[in-house]
Amino acid sequence: MIKSIFRFALNKIPRPLLIRLSYAARPVLAAFYSGDKFEDPIDGKKYKKMLPYGYEGRQRENALAPGTLSLERHRLMWLYLKEETDFFTAPHKVLHVAPEQCFYGRFRKMKNLDYLTADLDSPIADVQMDIHDIQYPDNTFDVVFCNHVLEHVTDDIKCMSELCRILTPGGLAIMQVPLDITKELTDEDPTLEDPEERKRRFGQYDHVRLHGLDYPERLKKAGFTVTAVDYSKKLSPEMFDRYRLPVGEILYVCTK
């Protein structure tokens, strides 16, 4: 019954409202789906199933962790930060653009972080920010997160350049995007306004581009040094499935 209700909600309720309702229902969802088949590394909770996620006709099974509402890409990033960096232990000044709910509260409570959130118009962000023209000086932040934002902006390379500018030398930036590995080049048209045509070309009504295999080259053009991290080579297939990580997704880790 809960699964049927959730599927109905995915298709009928506007996404911002669905996120708020799901966040309020986390304790109930986590208890209902409690088990031992899957595990969310963010909070360590285990589940017999995870929730489906995606638009009608493109839903992924066992994608959304009931307790944190993390998706596959969030769990991938968490594991990288935990296992490969000093993010959780060393002092860092952090800029988090369009912060994800599964990270926001946890990062805010970490004593080692000077944590700032930013968004173009979100009321929960610390500052309003257009990442085409960031209001902070060069070399301000040690860590920058800007996930699933660059597919929405008018000029993604300009935004990347601004994020590179405000990153300290040797700093860390992670900017995940939807990526089509069947496309050599990014398909984009910021002037396209028809929601259905955007959905057809770019995968979502409010996207203006779909990045292709040239994504790391675009990051380099903006000034970053880029390392491709493939976690499928770091974990066994069994653990990869247990954490429900995104198969085939490369994490492009940027430094300056």
Backbone hydrogen bonds in HBPLUS format (Angstrom, degrees):
<---DONOR---> <-ACCEPTOR-->    atom                        ^
c    i                          cat <-CA-CA->   ^        H-A-AA   ^      H-
h    n   atom  resd res      DA  || num        DHA   H-A  angle D-A-AA Bond
n    s   type  num  typ     dist DA aas  dist angle  dist       angle   num
A0005-ILE N   A0001-MET O   2.96 MM   4  6.26 158.8  2.01 153.7 159.4     1
A0006-PHE N   A0002-ILE O   2.88 MM   4  6.11 158.6  1.93 150.9 156.9     2
A0007-ARG N   A0003-LYS O   2.97 MM   4  6.20 155.6  2.03 147.1 153.3     3
A0008-PHE N   A0004-SER O   3.02 MM   4  6.25 157.1  2.07 146.3 152.4     4
A0009-ALA N   A0005-ILE O   2.91 MM   4  6.17 157.7  1.96 148.6 155.0     5
A0010-LEU N   A0006-PHE O   2.91 MM   4  6.16 155.2  1.97 149.6 155.8     6
A0011-ASN N   A0007-ARG O   3.31 MM   4  6.55 145.6  2.43 142.0 149.5     7
A0011-ASN N   A0008-PHE O   3.15 MM   3  5.36 127.2  2.44  99.3 112.3     8
A0012-LYS N   A0008-PHE O   2.95 MM   4  6.07 145.4  2.08 151.5 161.9     9
A0013-ILE N   A0009-ALA O   2.98 MM   4  5.12 160.4  2.02 133.8 139.9    10
A0018-LEU N   A0014-PRO O   2.93 MM   4  6.12 159.1  1.97 156.4 163.1    11
A0019-ILE N   A0015-ARG O   2.97 MM   4  6.16 156.6  2.02 154.4 159.2    12
A0020-ARG N   A0016-PRO O   3.23 MM   4  6.51 159.3  2.27 144.0 148.7    13
A0021-LEU N   A0017-LEU O   2.94 MM   4  6.19 163.6  1.97 155.3 159.7    14
A0022-SER N   A0018-LEU O   2.86 MM   4  5.98 160.8  1.90 150.1 155.8    15
A0023-TYR N   A0019-ILE O   2.92 MM   4  6.06 152.8  2.00 145.8 153.3    16
A0024-ALA N   A0020-ARG O   3.14 MM   4  6.39 155.1  2.20 145.6 151.2    17
A0025-ALA N   A0021-LEU O   3.07 MM   4  6.28 139.4  2.24 140.3 151.6    18
A0025-ALA N   A0022-SER O   3.11 MM   3  4.98 123.4  2.45  90.7 105.5    19
A0026-ARG N   A0023-TYR O   3.41 MM   3  5.36 168.0  2.43 103.8 106.2    20
A0029-LEU N   A0025-ALA O   2.99 MM   4  6.17 169.5  2.00 163.7 167.2    21
A0030-ALA N   A0026-ARG O   2.82 MM   4  5.90 167.2  1.84 160.9 164.2    22
A0031-ALA N   A0027-PRO O   3.09 MM   4  6.18 157.1  2.15 140.5 146.3    23
A0032-PHE N   A0028-VAL O   2.94 MM   4  6.11 162.1  1.98 151.5 156.8    24
A0033-TYR N   A0029-LEU O   3.02 MM   4  6.13 158.3  2.07 152.0 156.7    25
A0034-SER N   A0031-ALA O   3.39 MM   3  5.19 162.9  2.42  99.3 104.0    26
A0048-LYS N   A0033-TYR O   2.78 MM  15  5.72 154.3  1.85 152.6 161.5    27
A0035-GLY N   A0046-LYS O   3.21 MM  11  5.58 161.3  2.25 106.8 108.8    28
A0037-LYS N   A0047-TYR O   2.95 MM  10  5.82 130.0  2.21 122.2 134.9    29
A0038-PHE N   A0047-TYR O   2.82 MM   9  5.08 169.0  1.83 154.9 158.2    30
A0047-TYR N   A0038-PHE O   2.77 MM   9  5.08 157.6  1.82 138.4 144.7    31
A0039-GLU N   A0242-ARG O   2.84 MM 203  5.79 160.7  1.88 143.5 143.6    32
A0040-ASP N   A0045-LYS O   2.95 MM   5  5.64 165.6  1.97 166.8 171.3    33
A0044-GLY N   A0040-ASP O   2.73 MM   4  5.35 136.2  1.91 155.3 170.0    34
A0051-LEU N   A0064-LEU O   2.92 MM  13  4.84 161.5  1.96 150.6 144.4    35
A0063-ALA N   A0051-LEU O   2.87 MM  12  5.81 146.6  1.98 143.9 149.4    36
A0064-LEU N   A0051-LEU O   2.90 MM  13  4.84 172.0  1.91 143.0 144.8    37
A0053-TYR N   A0060-ARG O   2.96 MM   7  5.29 145.4  2.08 137.7 148.8    38
A0060-ARG N   A0053-TYR O   2.66 MM   7  5.29 166.1  1.68 150.9 151.9    39
A0058-ARG N   A0055-TYR O   2.75 MM   3  5.26 159.1  1.79 141.2 144.5    40
A0065-ALA N   A0070-SER O   2.93 MM   5  5.32 164.7  1.96 154.2 157.1    41
A0069-LEU N   A0065-ALA O   2.79 MM   4  4.92 139.7  1.96 146.7 156.3    42
A0074-HIS N   A0071-LEU O   3.05 MM   3  5.31 124.5  2.37 103.2 117.5    43
A0075-ARG N   A0071-LEU O   3.14 MM   4  6.50 159.3  2.19 158.9 164.3    44
A0076-LEU N   A0072-GLU O   3.04 MM   4  6.31 149.4  2.14 146.9 155.9    45
A0077-MET N   A0073-ARG O   3.07 MM   4  6.26 160.7  2.11 143.1 147.4    46
A0078-TRP N   A0074-HIS O   2.93 MM   4  6.17 159.9  1.98 149.8 155.7    47
A0079-LEU N   A0075-ARG O   3.08 MM   4  6.20 164.4  2.10 144.9 148.4    48
A0080-TYR N   A0076-LEU O   3.07 MM   4  6.33 158.2  2.12 147.5 153.6    49
A0081-LEU N   A0077-MET O   2.95 MM   4  6.20 170.0  1.96 157.0 158.9    50
A0082-LYS N   A0078-TRP O   2.89 MM   4  6.03 158.1  1.93 151.5 158.2    51
A0083-GLU N   A0079-LEU O   2.84 MM   4  5.81 165.8  1.86 151.9 155.7    52
A0084-GLU N   A0080-TYR O   2.83 MM   4  5.32 153.7  1.90 146.4 152.2    53
A0089-THR N   A0086-ASP O   3.06 MM   3  5.35 158.1  2.11 111.5 118.5    54
A0090-ALA N   A0086-ASP O   2.91 MM   4  5.59 174.7  1.92 160.5 162.3    55
A0092-HIS N   A0112-ASN O   3.10 MM  20  6.58 147.4  2.21 149.6 155.9    56
A0114-ASP N   A0092-HIS O   2.83 MM  22  6.15 164.6  1.86 159.4 162.2    57
A0142-ASP N   A0093-LYS O   2.81 MM  49  5.21 135.5  2.01 136.5 150.9    58
A0143-VAL N   A0093-LYS O   3.17 MM  50  6.37 155.2  2.23 151.8 151.3    59
A0094-VAL N   A0114-ASP O   2.82 MM  20  5.98 161.6  1.85 146.8 152.7    60
A0116-LEU N   A0094-VAL O   2.92 MM  22  5.98 156.9  1.97 150.1 157.7    61
A0095-LEU N   A0143-VAL O   2.92 MM  48  6.31 160.5  1.96 156.8 162.1    62
A0145-PHE N   A0095-LEU O   2.92 MM  50  6.38 158.5  1.97 159.7 166.1    63
A0096-HIS N   A0116-LEU O   2.85 MM  20  6.19 160.4  1.89 162.3 168.1    64
A0118-ALA N   A0096-HIS O   3.01 MM  22  6.20 150.5  2.10 145.6 144.4    65
A0097-VAL N   A0145-PHE O   2.84 MM  48  6.05 166.1  1.86 167.8 162.9    66
A0098-ALA N   A0118-ALA O   2.74 MM  20  6.04 163.3  1.76 170.5 175.8    67
A0103-PHE N   A0100-GLU O   3.06 MM   3  5.52 149.9  2.15 112.0 120.7    68
A0104-TYR N   A0100-GLU O   2.87 MM   4  5.87 164.2  1.89 163.1 168.5    69
A0107-PHE N   A0103-PHE O   2.85 MM   4  5.90 174.3  1.86 176.2 177.8    70
A0108-ARG N   A0104-TYR O   3.05 MM   4  6.10 155.1  2.12 146.4 153.9    71
A0109-LYS N   A0105-GLY O   3.32 MM   4  6.44 139.6  2.49 136.6 144.7    72
A0110-MET N   A0107-PHE O   3.20 MM   3  5.30 152.4  2.28 103.1 111.3    73
A0113-LEU N   A0110-MET O   3.23 MM   3  5.74 165.0  2.25 114.9 119.5    74
A0126-ASP N   A0117-THR O   3.11 MM   9  5.14 122.4  2.46 104.5 118.2    75
A0127-VAL N   A0117-THR O   3.15 MM  10  6.57 148.6  2.25 145.8 155.2    76
A0119-ASP N   A0127-VAL O   3.21 MM   8  6.74 149.9  2.31 155.9 164.7    77
A0129-MET N   A0119-ASP O   2.82 MM  10  5.35 154.8  1.88 121.9 128.6    78
A0125-ALA N   A0122-SER O   3.44 MM   3  5.65 159.1  2.49 104.6 110.3    79
A0133-ASP N   A0130-ASP O   2.89 MM   3  5.74 159.8  1.93 126.0 131.5    80
A0139-ASN N   A0165-ARG O   2.98 MM  26  6.40 160.3  2.02 143.4 143.2    81
A0140-THR N   A0166-ILE O   2.78 MM  26  5.16 127.8  2.05 115.2 127.5    82
A0141-PHE N   A0166-ILE O   2.84 MM  25  6.10 172.5  1.85 167.9 170.1    83
A0168-THR N   A0141-PHE O   2.78 MM  27  5.68 156.0  1.83 150.5 149.6    84
A0172-LEU N   A0142-ASP O   2.89 MM  30  6.36 154.9  1.96 157.1 160.0    85
A0144-VAL N   A0172-LEU O   2.87 MM  28  6.38 149.8  1.97 151.1 160.2    86
A0174-ILE N   A0144-VAL O   2.95 MM  30  6.45 154.5  2.02 160.9 168.4    87
A0146-CYS N   A0174-ILE O   3.04 MM  28  6.46 157.8  2.09 157.9 160.4    88
A0148-HIS N   A0176-GLN O   2.69 MM  28  5.69 173.2  1.69 147.1 149.5    89
A0152-HIS N   A0149-VAL O   2.86 MM   3  5.57 164.1  1.88 125.7 130.8    90
A0208-VAL N   A0151-GLU O   2.84 MM  57  5.95 170.8  1.85 172.6 173.7    91
A0159-CYS N   A0155-ASP O   3.15 MM   4  6.45 157.3  2.20 148.6 154.9    92
A0160-MET N   A0156-ASP O   2.84 MM   4  6.10 157.2  1.89 147.8 154.5    93
A0161-SER N   A0157-ILE O   2.90 MM   4  6.04 155.7  1.96 144.0 150.5    94
A0162-GLU N   A0158-LYS O   3.03 MM   4  6.32 150.6  2.12 144.6 152.1    95
A0163-LEU N   A0159-CYS O   2.98 MM   4  6.26 158.6  2.02 151.5 157.1    96
A0164-CYS N   A0160-MET O   2.86 MM   4  6.10 149.7  1.95 148.0 157.1    97
A0165-ARG N   A0161-SER O   2.89 MM   4  6.07 150.5  1.98 141.8 150.2    98
A0166-ILE N   A0162-GLU O   3.19 MM   4  6.49 154.3  2.26 149.6 153.6    99
A0167-LEU N   A0164-CYS O   3.24 MM   3  5.20 151.3  2.32  99.9 108.4   100
A0171-GLY N   A0168-THR O   2.80 MM   3  5.05 152.7  1.87 137.4 136.6   101
A0173-ALA N   A0254-CYS O   2.82 MM  81  4.91 151.2  1.90 146.4 147.2   102
A0254-CYS N   A0173-ALA O   2.89 MM  81  4.91 165.3  1.91 165.1 161.7   103
A0180-ASP N   A0211-HIS O   2.88 MM  31  6.25 167.1  1.90 168.2 167.4   104
A0183-LYS N   A0180-ASP O   3.14 MM   3  5.71 166.6  2.16 116.2 120.3   105
A0213-LEU N   A0183-LYS O   2.83 MM  30  6.19 164.8  1.85 156.6 159.7   106
A0187-ASP N   A0210-LEU O   3.02 MM  23  5.30 158.4  2.07 151.5 148.3   107
A0210-LEU N   A0187-ASP O   2.78 MM  23  5.30 152.6  1.85 153.4 162.9   108
A0189-ASP N   A0208-VAL O   2.94 MM  19  5.65 165.4  1.96 167.7 168.9   109
A0192-LEU N   A0189-ASP O   3.07 MM   3  5.58 162.1  2.10 118.0 123.5   110
A0198-ARG N   A0194-ASP O   2.95 MM   4  6.19 156.4  2.00 155.7 163.2   111
A0199-LYS N   A0195-PRO O   2.93 MM   4  6.10 155.6  1.99 142.4 149.3   112
A0200-ARG N   A0196-GLU O   2.95 MM   4  6.18 153.4  2.02 142.3 149.4   113
A0201-ARG N   A0197-GLU O   2.93 MM   4  6.09 164.5  1.95 150.2 153.9   114
A0202-PHE N   A0198-ARG O   2.66 MM   4  5.37 158.8  1.70 148.7 156.5   115
A0203-GLY N   A0199-LYS O   2.95 MM   4  4.47 135.4  2.16 114.0 120.0   116
A0207-HIS N   A0204-GLN O   3.22 MM   3  5.46 170.0  2.23 115.7 116.3   117
A0215-TYR N   A0212-GLY O   3.06 MM   3  5.85 154.4  2.13 127.3 128.5   118
A0217-GLU N   A0214-ASP O   3.01 MM   3  5.22 120.7  2.37 104.1 119.6   119
A0218-ARG N   A0214-ASP O   3.02 MM   4  6.37 144.6  2.15 153.0 163.9   120
A0218-ARG N   A0215-TYR O   3.05 MM   3  5.12 123.8  2.38  99.1 113.6   121
A0219-LEU N   A0215-TYR O   3.09 MM   4  6.46 153.7  2.16 152.6 159.9   122
A0220-LYS N   A0216-PRO O   2.99 MM   4  6.26 154.1  2.05 144.0 150.9   123
A0221-LYS N   A0217-GLU O   2.91 MM   4  6.10 150.0  2.00 141.1 149.4   124
A0222-ALA N   A0218-ARG O   3.15 MM   4  6.42 136.4  2.35 138.0 148.5   125
A0222-ALA N   A0219-LEU O   3.12 MM   3  5.16 129.8  2.38  94.6 107.8   126
A0224-PHE N   A0219-LEU O   3.22 MM   5  5.75 159.8  2.27 146.8 140.7   127
A0223-GLY N   A0220-LYS O   2.93 MM   3  5.11 155.6  1.99 105.3 113.3   128
A0225-THR N   A0255-THR O   2.90 MM  30  5.22 168.4  1.91 148.1 151.2   129
A0255-THR N   A0225-THR O   2.91 MM  30  5.22 152.8  1.99 148.0 156.6   130
A0227-THR N   A0253-VAL O   2.83 MM  26  5.13 159.1  1.88 148.8 156.1   131
A0253-VAL N   A0227-THR O   2.85 MM  26  5.13 161.1  1.89 161.9 156.3   132
A0229-VAL N   A0251-LEU O   2.85 MM  22  4.97 160.8  1.89 139.2 145.5   133
A0251-LEU N   A0229-VAL O   2.90 MM  22  4.97 170.2  1.90 153.5 150.8   134
A0233-LYS N   A0230-ASP O   3.14 MM   3  5.93 165.7  2.16 119.0 123.5   135
A0234-LYS N   A0231-TYR O   3.01 MM   3  4.92 156.2  2.07 100.8 108.5   136
A0235-LEU N   A0231-TYR O   3.19 MM   4  6.35 138.0  2.37 153.8 160.7   137
A0240-PHE N   A0236-SER O   2.91 MM   4  6.12 159.4  1.95 157.9 164.7   138
A0241-ASP N   A0237-PRO O   3.02 MM   4  6.17 152.6  2.09 142.1 148.1   139
A0242-ARG N   A0238-GLU O   2.92 MM   4  6.10 152.0  2.00 140.4 149.2   140
A0243-TYR N   A0239-MET O   3.00 MM   4  6.14 160.4  2.04 151.5 153.9   141
A0245-LEU N   A0240-PHE O   3.15 MM   5  5.67 165.2  2.17 161.5 165.7   142
A0244-ARG N   A0241-ASP O   2.99 MM   3  4.71 140.5  2.15  93.9 106.1   143
A0249-GLU N   A0246-PRO O   3.27 MM   3  5.62 169.0  2.28 126.3 126.8   144
